[in-house]
Amino acid sequence: MADRSPVPRIITAAARESLKPLGLARRGRSRLWIDDHGWWLGVVEFTPPRTAGSGLHVGAMWLWHDVDHLAFHVDAV
């Protein structure tokens, strides 16, 4: 069996250490972290690595939009 990359575990540990104290909550076992402000959400997403490392998206989702999924209405990559 091939060794699995330690990258997801390292990212999760670092996110838990940095984001959880700021009030963000991980969405299940996903790479998404949510900060609920009532009328908008702060959304942090660690994207799967295409090469070594990982990508990061940070943005806001306006909750007055009627959508059934998370969206980045304002974002920074």
Jmol script that loads the backbone (N, CA, C; Angstrom):
load data "model"
ATOM      1  N   MET A   1       0.857  -1.185   0.000  1.00  0.00           N
ATOM      2  CA  MET A   1       0.000   0.000   0.000  1.00  0.00           C
ATOM      3  C   MET A   1       0.898   1.242   0.000  1.00  0.00           C
ATOM      4  N   ALA A   2       0.556   2.203  -0.807  1.00  0.00           N
ATOM      5  CA  ALA A   2       1.334   3.434  -0.906  1.00  0.00           C
ATOM      6  C   ALA A   2       1.093   4.305   0.327  1.00  0.00           C
ATOM      7  N   ASP A   3       2.124   5.018   0.739  1.00  0.00           N
ATOM      8  CA  ASP A   3       1.991   5.941   1.862  1.00  0.00           C
ATOM      9  C   ASP A   3       1.094   7.089   1.474  1.00  0.00           C
ATOM     10  N   ARG A   4       0.227   7.484   2.389  1.00  0.00           N
ATOM     11  CA  ARG A   4      -0.632   8.644   2.160  1.00  0.00           C
ATOM     12  C   ARG A   4       0.111   9.900   2.553  1.00  0.00           C
ATOM     13  N   SER A   5      -0.192  10.961   1.852  1.00  0.00           N
ATOM     14  CA  SER A   5       0.455  12.243   2.128  1.00  0.00           C
ATOM     15  C   SER A   5       0.030  12.755   3.502  1.00  0.00           C
ATOM     16  N   PRO A   6       0.955  13.322   4.259  1.00  0.00           N
ATOM     17  CA  PRO A   6       0.603  13.902   5.565  1.00  0.00           C
ATOM     18  C   PRO A   6       0.000  15.300   5.442  1.00  0.00           C
ATOM     19  N   VAL A   7      -0.056  15.838   4.221  1.00  0.00           N
ATOM     20  CA  VAL A   7      -0.502  17.222   4.023  1.00  0.00           C
ATOM     21  C   VAL A   7      -1.894  17.473   4.588  1.00  0.00           C
ATOM     22  N   PRO A   8      -2.916  16.656   4.285  1.00  0.00           N
ATOM     23  CA  PRO A   8      -4.254  16.954   4.845  1.00  0.00           C
ATOM     24  C   PRO A   8      -4.269  16.983   6.368  1.00  0.00           C
ATOM     25  N   ARG A   9      -3.543  16.084   6.998  1.00  0.00           N
ATOM     26  CA  ARG A   9      -3.500  16.037   8.457  1.00  0.00           C
ATOM     27  C   ARG A   9      -2.815  17.286   9.023  1.00  0.00           C
ATOM     28  N   ILE A  10      -1.748  17.726   8.374  1.00  0.00           N
ATOM     29  CA  ILE A  10      -1.025  18.921   8.817  1.00  0.00           C
ATOM     30  C   ILE A  10      -1.892  20.165   8.649  1.00  0.00           C
ATOM     31  N   ILE A  11      -2.581  20.272   7.516  1.00  0.00           N
ATOM     32  CA  ILE A  11      -3.464  21.421   7.265  1.00  0.00           C
ATOM     33  C   ILE A  11      -4.583  21.455   8.293  1.00  0.00           C
ATOM     34  N   THR A  12      -5.190  20.306   8.567  1.00  0.00           N
ATOM     35  CA  THR A  12      -6.280  20.243   9.534  1.00  0.00           C
ATOM     36  C   THR A  12      -5.802  20.659  10.925  1.00  0.00           C
ATOM     37  N   ALA A  13      -4.645  20.175  11.327  1.00  0.00           N
ATOM     38  CA  ALA A  13      -4.123  20.533  12.648  1.00  0.00           C
ATOM     39  C   ALA A  13      -3.826  22.027  12.737  1.00  0.00           C
ATOM     40  N   ALA A  14      -3.225  22.586  11.700  1.00  0.00           N
ATOM     41  CA  ALA A  14      -2.905  24.020  11.702  1.00  0.00           C
ATOM     42  C   ALA A  14      -4.181  24.859  11.684  1.00  0.00           C
ATOM     43  N   ALA A  15      -5.172  24.448  10.893  1.00  0.00           N
ATOM     44  CA  ALA A  15      -6.443  25.185  10.840  1.00  0.00           C
ATOM     45  C   ALA A  15      -7.150  25.123  12.181  1.00  0.00           C
ATOM     46  N   ARG A  16      -7.165  23.953  12.794  1.00  0.00           N
ATOM     47  CA  ARG A  16      -7.808  23.807  14.098  1.00  0.00           C
ATOM     48  C   ARG A  16      -7.133  24.711  15.137  1.00  0.00           C
ATOM     49  N   GLU A  17      -5.826  24.765  15.098  1.00  0.00           N
ATOM     50  CA  GLU A  17      -5.070  25.579  16.053  1.00  0.00           C
ATOM     51  C   GLU A  17      -5.274  27.073  15.818  1.00  0.00           C
ATOM     52  N   SER A  18      -5.403  27.487  14.556  1.00  0.00           N
ATOM     53  CA  SER A  18      -5.487  28.913  14.226  1.00  0.00           C
ATOM     54  C   SER A  18      -6.914  29.438  14.095  1.00  0.00           C
ATOM     55  N   LEU A  19      -7.797  28.649  13.493  1.00  0.00           N
ATOM     56  CA  LEU A  19      -9.135  29.141  13.187  1.00  0.00           C
ATOM     57  C   LEU A  19     -10.156  28.897  14.294  1.00  0.00           C
ATOM     58  N   LYS A  20     -10.059  27.774  14.965  1.00  0.00           N
ATOM     59  CA  LYS A  20     -11.026  27.470  16.024  1.00  0.00           C
ATOM     60  C   LYS A  20     -11.034  28.531  17.124  1.00  0.00           C
ATOM     61  N   PRO A  21      -9.869  29.005  17.606  1.00  0.00           N
ATOM     62  CA  PRO A  21      -9.896  30.070  18.624  1.00  0.00           C
ATOM     63  C   PRO A  21     -10.535  31.373  18.135  1.00  0.00           C
ATOM     64  N   LEU A  22     -10.596  31.573  16.821  1.00  0.00           N
ATOM     65  CA  LEU A  22     -11.227  32.773  16.268  1.00  0.00           C
ATOM     66  C   LEU A  22     -12.730  32.612  16.102  1.00  0.00           C
ATOM     67  N   GLY A  23     -13.268  31.439  16.452  1.00  0.00           N
ATOM     68  CA  GLY A  23     -14.701  31.206  16.380  1.00  0.00           C
ATOM     69  C   GLY A  23     -15.168  30.474  15.142  1.00  0.00           C
ATOM     70  N   LEU A  24     -14.262  30.061  14.284  1.00  0.00           N
ATOM     71  CA  LEU A  24     -14.650  29.325  13.093  1.00  0.00           C
ATOM     72  C   LEU A  24     -14.886  27.866  13.441  1.00  0.00           C
ATOM     73  N   ALA A  25     -15.806  27.238  12.736  1.00  0.00           N
ATOM     74  CA  ALA A  25     -16.130  25.838  12.952  1.00  0.00           C
ATOM     75  C   ALA A  25     -15.923  25.073  11.649  1.00  0.00           C
ATOM     76  N   ARG A  26     -15.347  23.902  11.766  1.00  0.00           N
ATOM     77  CA  ARG A  26     -15.128  23.061  10.591  1.00  0.00           C
ATOM     78  C   ARG A  26     -16.449  22.435  10.177  1.00  0.00           C
ATOM     79  N   ARG A  27     -16.706  22.397   8.896  1.00  0.00           N
ATOM     80  CA  ARG A  27     -17.936  21.807   8.370  1.00  0.00           C
ATOM     81  C   ARG A  27     -17.697  20.312   8.146  1.00  0.00           C
ATOM     82  N   GLY A  28     -18.124  19.519   9.103  1.00  0.00           N
ATOM     83  CA  GLY A  28     -17.941  18.074   9.026  1.00  0.00           C
ATOM     84  C   GLY A  28     -16.469  17.714   8.984  1.00  0.00           C
ATOM     85  N   ARG A  29     -16.099  16.853   8.032  1.00  0.00           N
ATOM     86  CA  ARG A  29     -14.700  16.484   7.843  1.00  0.00           C
ATOM     87  C   ARG A  29     -14.150  17.123   6.577  1.00  0.00           C
ATOM     88  N   SER A  30     -14.817  18.173   6.130  1.00  0.00           N
ATOM     89  CA  SER A  30     -14.419  18.834   4.893  1.00  0.00           C
ATOM     90  C   SER A  30     -13.237  19.770   5.127  1.00  0.00           C
ATOM     91  N   ARG A  31     -12.845  20.458   4.080  1.00  0.00           N
ATOM     92  CA  ARG A  31     -11.780  21.458   4.141  1.00  0.00           C
ATOM     93  C   ARG A  31     -12.357  22.857   4.332  1.00  0.00           C
ATOM     94  N   LEU A  32     -13.635  22.950   4.670  1.00  0.00           N
ATOM     95  CA  LEU A  32     -14.313  24.232   4.856  1.00  0.00           C
ATOM     96  C   LEU A  32     -14.430  24.593   6.328  1.00  0.00           C
ATOM     97  N   TRP A  33     -14.159  25.850   6.623  1.00  0.00           N
ATOM     98  CA  TRP A  33     -14.330  26.407   7.958  1.00  0.00           C
ATOM     99  C   TRP A  33     -15.266  27.602   7.838  1.00  0.00           C
ATOM    100  N   ILE A  34     -16.243  27.694   8.737  1.00  0.00           N
ATOM    101  CA  ILE A  34     -17.305  28.693   8.652  1.00  0.00           C
ATOM    102  C   ILE A  34     -17.301  29.568   9.901  1.00  0.00           C
ATOM    103  N   ASP A  35     -17.526  30.868   9.690  1.00  0.00           N
ATOM    104  CA  ASP A  35     -17.665  31.834  10.775  1.00  0.00           C
ATOM    105  C   ASP A  35     -19.016  32.522  10.589  1.00  0.00           C
ATOM    106  N   ASP A  36     -20.009  32.139  11.396  1.00  0.00           N
ATOM    107  CA  ASP A  36     -21.381  32.621  11.237  1.00  0.00           C
ATOM    108  C   ASP A  36     -21.579  33.951  11.957  1.00  0.00           C
ATOM    109  N   HIS A  37     -21.944  34.985  11.171  1.00  0.00           N
ATOM    110  CA  HIS A  37     -22.196  36.315  11.722  1.00  0.00           C
ATOM    111  C   HIS A  37     -23.671  36.698  11.659  1.00  0.00           C
ATOM    112  N   GLY A  38     -24.540  35.715  11.439  1.00  0.00           N
ATOM    113  CA  GLY A  38     -25.974  35.979  11.428  1.00  0.00           C
ATOM    114  C   GLY A  38     -26.515  36.321  10.058  1.00  0.00           C
ATOM    115  N   TRP A  39     -26.027  37.364   9.445  1.00  0.00           N
ATOM    116  CA  TRP A  39     -26.511  37.752   8.113  1.00  0.00           C
ATOM    117  C   TRP A  39     -25.472  37.519   7.028  1.00  0.00           C
ATOM    118  N   TRP A  40     -24.287  37.082   7.419  1.00  0.00           N
ATOM    119  CA  TRP A  40     -23.256  36.695   6.461  1.00  0.00           C
ATOM    120  C   TRP A  40     -22.351  35.640   7.106  1.00  0.00           C
ATOM    121  N   LEU A  41     -21.688  34.874   6.270  1.00  0.00           N
ATOM    122  CA  LEU A  41     -20.748  33.865   6.733  1.00  0.00           C
ATOM    123  C   LEU A  41     -19.348  34.221   6.265  1.00  0.00           C
ATOM    124  N   GLY A  42     -18.389  34.048   7.134  1.00  0.00           N
ATOM    125  CA  GLY A  42     -16.997  34.040   6.708  1.00  0.00           C
ATOM    126  C   GLY A  42     -16.691  32.605   6.302  1.00  0.00           C
ATOM    127  N   VAL A  43     -16.108  32.413   5.146  1.00  0.00           N
ATOM    128  CA  VAL A  43     -15.832  31.069   4.642  1.00  0.00           C
ATOM    129  C   VAL A  43     -14.338  30.947   4.336  1.00  0.00           C
ATOM    130  N   VAL A  44     -13.716  29.916   4.877  1.00  0.00           N
ATOM    131  CA  VAL A  44     -12.318  29.613   4.610  1.00  0.00           C
ATOM    132  C   VAL A  44     -12.287  28.210   4.021  1.00  0.00           C
ATOM    133  N   GLU A  45     -11.669  28.071   2.854  1.00  0.00           N
ATOM    134  CA  GLU A  45     -11.593  26.772   2.188  1.00  0.00           C
ATOM    135  C   GLU A  45     -10.144  26.468   1.826  1.00  0.00           C
ATOM    136  N   PHE A  46      -9.694  25.318   2.263  1.00  0.00           N
ATOM    137  CA  PHE A  46      -8.384  24.814   1.856  1.00  0.00           C
ATOM    138  C   PHE A  46      -8.621  23.926   0.645  1.00  0.00           C
ATOM    139  N   THR A  47      -8.125  24.343  -0.508  1.00  0.00           N
ATOM    140  CA  THR A  47      -8.369  23.589  -1.731  1.00  0.00           C
ATOM    141  C   THR A  47      -7.401  22.420  -1.834  1.00  0.00           C
ATOM    142  N   PRO A  48      -7.813  21.338  -2.483  1.00  0.00           N
ATOM    143  CA  PRO A  48      -6.919  20.187  -2.641  1.00  0.00           C
ATOM    144  C   PRO A  48      -5.669  20.579  -3.431  1.00  0.00           C
ATOM    145  N   PRO A  49      -4.538  20.049  -3.018  1.00  0.00           N
ATOM    146  CA  PRO A  49      -3.299  20.409  -3.712  1.00  0.00           C
ATOM    147  C   PRO A  49      -3.212  19.777  -5.091  1.00  0.00           C
ATOM    148  N   ARG A  50      -2.828  20.566  -6.070  1.00  0.00           N
ATOM    149  CA  ARG A  50      -2.548  20.029  -7.401  1.00  0.00           C
ATOM    150  C   ARG A  50      -1.096  19.587  -7.465  1.00  0.00           C
ATOM    151  N   THR A  51      -0.290  20.264  -6.683  1.00  0.00           N
ATOM    152  CA  THR A  51       1.111  19.889  -6.497  1.00  0.00           C
ATOM    153  C   THR A  51       1.348  19.902  -4.993  1.00  0.00           C
ATOM    154  N   ALA A  52       2.560  19.899  -4.568  1.00  0.00           N
ATOM    155  CA  ALA A  52       2.840  19.923  -3.133  1.00  0.00           C
ATOM    156  C   ALA A  52       2.265  21.187  -2.509  1.00  0.00           C
ATOM    157  N   GLY A  53       1.706  21.057  -1.327  1.00  0.00           N
ATOM    158  CA  GLY A  53       1.136  22.200  -0.634  1.00  0.00           C
ATOM    159  C   GLY A  53      -0.377  22.227  -0.748  1.00  0.00           C
ATOM    160  N   SER A  54      -0.940  23.394  -0.597  1.00  0.00           N
ATOM    161  CA  SER A  54      -2.392  23.546  -0.642  1.00  0.00           C
ATOM    162  C   SER A  54      -2.737  24.971  -1.043  1.00  0.00           C
ATOM    163  N   GLY A  55      -3.959  25.158  -1.517  1.00  0.00           N
ATOM    164  CA  GLY A  55      -4.449  26.492  -1.829  1.00  0.00           C
ATOM    165  C   GLY A  55      -5.390  26.958  -0.735  1.00  0.00           C
ATOM    166  N   LEU A  56      -5.692  28.234  -0.724  1.00  0.00           N
ATOM    167  CA  LEU A  56      -6.554  28.798   0.302  1.00  0.00           C
ATOM    168  C   LEU A  56      -7.469  29.836  -0.326  1.00  0.00           C
ATOM    169  N   HIS A  57      -8.764  29.719  -0.061  1.00  0.00           N
ATOM    170  CA  HIS A  57      -9.749  30.731  -0.449  1.00  0.00           C
ATOM    171  C   HIS A  57     -10.371  31.273   0.830  1.00  0.00           C
ATOM    172  N   VAL A  58     -10.501  32.578   0.909  1.00  0.00           N
ATOM    173  CA  VAL A  58     -11.142  33.233   2.041  1.00  0.00           C
ATOM    174  C   VAL A  58     -12.172  34.185   1.468  1.00  0.00           C
ATOM    175  N   GLY A  59     -13.383  34.147   2.000  1.00  0.00           N
ATOM    176  CA  GLY A  59     -14.407  35.015   1.447  1.00  0.00           C
ATOM    177  C   GLY A  59     -15.601  35.166   2.368  1.00  0.00           C
ATOM    178  N   ALA A  60     -16.610  35.833   1.840  1.00  0.00           N
ATOM    179  CA  ALA A  60     -17.853  36.061   2.569  1.00  0.00           C
ATOM    180  C   ALA A  60     -19.021  35.590   1.726  1.00  0.00           C
ATOM    181  N   MET A  61     -20.024  35.072   2.402  1.00  0.00           N
ATOM    182  CA  MET A  61     -21.261  34.644   1.753  1.00  0.00           C
ATOM    183  C   MET A  61     -22.405  35.428   2.383  1.00  0.00           C
ATOM    184  N   TRP A  62     -23.147  36.140   1.543  1.00  0.00           N
ATOM    185  CA  TRP A  62     -24.294  36.911   2.035  1.00  0.00           C
ATOM    186  C   TRP A  62     -25.474  35.968   2.197  1.00  0.00           C
ATOM    187  N   LEU A  63     -26.069  35.928   3.366  1.00  0.00           N
ATOM    188  CA  LEU A  63     -27.134  34.973   3.644  1.00  0.00           C
ATOM    189  C   LEU A  63     -28.499  35.415   3.125  1.00  0.00           C
ATOM    190  N   TRP A  64     -28.609  36.619   2.585  1.00  0.00           N
ATOM    191  CA  TRP A  64     -29.887  37.021   2.017  1.00  0.00           C
ATOM    192  C   TRP A  64     -30.069  36.452   0.608  1.00  0.00           C
ATOM    193  N   HIS A  65     -29.018  35.891  -0.001  1.00  0.00           N
ATOM    194  CA  HIS A  65     -29.159  35.193  -1.278  1.00  0.00           C
ATOM    195  C   HIS A  65     -29.747  33.816  -1.007  1.00  0.00           C
ATOM    196  N   ASP A  66     -30.770  33.434  -1.748  1.00  0.00           N
ATOM    197  CA  ASP A  66     -31.449  32.155  -1.545  1.00  0.00           C
ATOM    198  C   ASP A  66     -30.742  31.063  -2.354  1.00  0.00           C
ATOM    199  N   VAL A  67     -29.718  30.473  -1.774  1.00  0.00           N
ATOM    200  CA  VAL A  67     -28.997  29.374  -2.410  1.00  0.00           C
ATOM    201  C   VAL A  67     -28.897  28.213  -1.430  1.00  0.00           C
ATOM    202  N   ASP A  68     -28.780  27.013  -1.965  1.00  0.00           N
ATOM    203  CA  ASP A  68     -28.720  25.821  -1.110  1.00  0.00           C
ATOM    204  C   ASP A  68     -27.303  25.258  -0.988  1.00  0.00           C
ATOM    205  N   HIS A  69     -26.315  26.095  -1.224  1.00  0.00           N
ATOM    206  CA  HIS A  69     -24.921  25.674  -1.149  1.00  0.00           C
ATOM    207  C   HIS A  69     -24.077  26.855  -0.648  1.00  0.00           C
ATOM    208  N   LEU A  70     -22.876  26.570  -0.232  1.00  0.00           N
ATOM    209  CA  LEU A  70     -21.970  27.661   0.158  1.00  0.00           C
ATOM    210  C   LEU A  70     -21.457  28.350  -1.094  1.00  0.00           C
ATOM    211  N   ALA A  71     -21.317  29.653  -1.016  1.00  0.00           N
ATOM    212  CA  ALA A  71     -20.847  30.428  -2.162  1.00  0.00           C
ATOM    213  C   ALA A  71     -19.892  31.503  -1.661  1.00  0.00           C
ATOM    214  N   PHE A  72     -19.016  31.930  -2.545  1.00  0.00           N
ATOM    215  CA  PHE A  72     -18.123  33.034  -2.244  1.00  0.00           C
ATOM    216  C   PHE A  72     -18.653  34.259  -2.981  1.00  0.00           C
ATOM    217  N   HIS A  73     -19.413  35.118  -2.284  1.00  0.00           N
ATOM    218  CA  HIS A  73     -19.930  36.325  -2.912  1.00  0.00           C
ATOM    219  C   HIS A  73     -18.849  37.394  -2.981  1.00  0.00           C
ATOM    220  N   VAL A  74     -17.928  37.376  -2.040  1.00  0.00           N
ATOM    221  CA  VAL A  74     -16.738  38.215  -2.045  1.00  0.00           C
ATOM    222  C   VAL A  74     -15.604  37.286  -1.643  1.00  0.00           C
ATOM    223  N   ASP A  75     -14.518  37.287  -2.433  1.00  0.00           N
ATOM    224  CA  ASP A  75     -13.454  36.358  -2.070  1.00  0.00           C
ATOM    225  C   ASP A  75     -12.072  36.904  -2.407  1.00  0.00           C
ATOM    226  N   ALA A  76     -11.106  36.268  -1.827  1.00  0.00           N
ATOM    227  CA  ALA A  76      -9.702  36.542  -2.105  1.00  0.00           C
ATOM    228  C   ALA A  76      -9.004  35.197  -2.214  1.00  0.00           C
ATOM    229  N   VAL A  77      -8.223  35.050  -3.246  1.00  0.00           N
ATOM    230  CA  VAL A  77      -7.531  33.780  -3.467  1.00  0.00           C
ATOM    231  C   VAL A  77      -6.079  33.948  -3.128  1.00  0.00           C
TER     232      VAL A  77
END
end "model"
wireframe off; spacefill off
backbone 0.3
color backbone group
